[in-house]
Amino acid sequence: MNQINEFERSVLAITLDECEAILAPYRRRYTEDGAQGMVAHITILYPFCGCEVWNDEAAQRLLEKLSKVKPFSLTFNGLARFMQTRVLYLDPSPGNVVVSLIRSVSDAFPDHPPYGGSVALDRVTPHATIAVSPPADDLDAVENEFVESALHLLPKRVSVENLSLFVNSNDKWWKHSELSFGQS
């Protein structure tokens, strides 16, 4: 794996290609990262490292953790909210496999705790964000719009076989690499 030369921030995430058509219209309007080109995803580790840390040794450390992970499936059945931060999201099931993945990756990169350490590891809730921080009344409107236009598309089953590294440079997200589970 090649060292990345320049990027400002990064995230390790599970991409949700099967959910992109459902979530993209909302994410582009109601999330900063969606407006910057980030696809539908479940965050595993953010903020992750800058270009000064991501290199062949870091990639190998991550691959060692992922070699122990078997591909799995998630199902998105409905909506949920984080009330304090005004986030509307799809709730994956089973969430415990994602939490285990978050713990494993966090162990490999202890200097990069999930959400910058603002959420304790035992309190992390896996989620696929639809909207972030509109005023409370607007979040109700976004939820109502989603229910009317997209809820009938659920449940949605997603096969998870890898983790993606996304990097942000000049306020644009792009996929740098995919790291497959079960390989060393």
N, C-alpha and C positions, 0 to 999 in steps of 0.2 A: 504494500500500500504506500502510495506516495505522500510525502508531507505536503500539506496545504500551505501555500505561500501567504495569502492574506484573507482574513475574514474577521469580522468584529465579534460575532457570537455564534453559538451553535446549539443544537438540540439533538438528542438521541430520541427517536420516536418510532412507534409502530404506525406505518402508513395504512390508511383505510380506503384502499382503492374502491372497494365495493360500496362505500358510503359517500364517495366524492360527489356524485351527482346530487345526492340528497342534501349534503351539508354546504357545498361550495357557495351557493347563492347567499346563504346566511353568513358564512364565515367572511366572505369578501366585504359584506356590509357592516358586520357587527363585531369583527375582531381585527386587531391591528396586524397580527401575523397573516391572517387570511387576505387582508388588503395588500400585503407585501408578497403574496404568492405562495404562502404555506398551504399545503394540502391538508385534507382531513387526516387527523392523526390522534394517537394517544401518546402523551408525553411520558417518556421513561426517565430522562434526565435533562433538566433545564434549570438554570443556565449550565451548559456544558463548557468545554474548554475553548480557549482561543487558539489561534494558529501556533502560538509559542509552545503549546502543550501537545497538540495533536500531531503525532509522528508515528513511525513504524512501531516503536515500542508501545505506545498507547493503544494502537490498533491491535497489536498482538495480545495485550492484556485483556482487551474487550473480547477478542475472538476466543480466548481461553474460557471466559465466562459463558459466552454464547454456545460453545461446543457442548455444554452440559444441558442446554435447553432443547426440548423437543418441540417441533411445530405444534400449534394448538389452534383451536377455533374460539371465537367470541361471538356472542349474539347480542345485538342491540334491540331491546324490546320497547324502550320508552324513554321519556324525558325525566330529568331531575335538575335540581338547582343547588348551587352554593349560595345561600341567602346573603351572607355577609359581604361577599365579593361580587354579588349580582352576576353570576355565571349560569347560563342555561346550557345543558349538555345532554348527550346521549350516554346512557349508563350501560357499560359492557358487563356481560355475564359469561363465564364466571370471572369476577374481578380478582380473585385470589391469585390466579396465575400471573396476572399483570403485576400485582404487588410483589410476588416472588421475583419476577424479572427486575423490577425496580430495585429491590434489595440487593440482588446479585450484582447488578451494574454499579450501584452505589458503593458496594464493598470494593470494587475494583478502582474506583475513583473517589476516595474519601474527601478530597479537597473540593469536590463539586457535588454537594448534597442536593437532593431534589428541591426545586424551587428556591435555590439559594439558601436553604435552611429555614425558610419562613414557615414550612410545614414539617412537623416531626415525621420521620420515616414511618412510624406506626400509625400516622393519621392521614397518609396519602390516599386519596380516592381516585382510582383510574377513571378517566372520562374522555369523551370526544366533544370538545367545545363547539357550541353553536353560536353563542353570543356572549360578550363580556362587557359588563359595567354600563349598560345603558341605564338611565333612570328607572326606578322600580316600575312605574307605569308602562314605560316603553318595553321593559323585559316581559311584562304581561302581554303586550301587543305582539312581540316577537314570538312568544310561546303560542299565542292564539293563531298567528299566521302559520307557524310550523305545523300545528295540529291540523289546521284546515287543508294545507297544501301537501304535507309530506308524511304525516303520521301513518297514513294508510300503507306506506312503503315499508313499514316495520312489521314484524321483526326482520332484521337484516343480519345474516350470518357472514362472518369474515374469517378467512383463513390467514393465520399469522405464521410466517415461515422465516422472517428476518427482522432485523432492526435497521433503521436508516439513520444516517448522519446527515442532518441538514445544516447548512451554514448560511449566515446572513452577512452580506456585504452591501453597503450603500442602500440599506433598507429594502433589500430583495432577498427572499429565501430561495435556495436551490438545493437539490439533493446532491450531496457529494458522493456518497457511497451507500451500498447495502451490505450488511453483514449477516450471513445466513446462520440459522440455528443448526446445532448438531454437527458442525464441521470444525476442524482444528487447523 
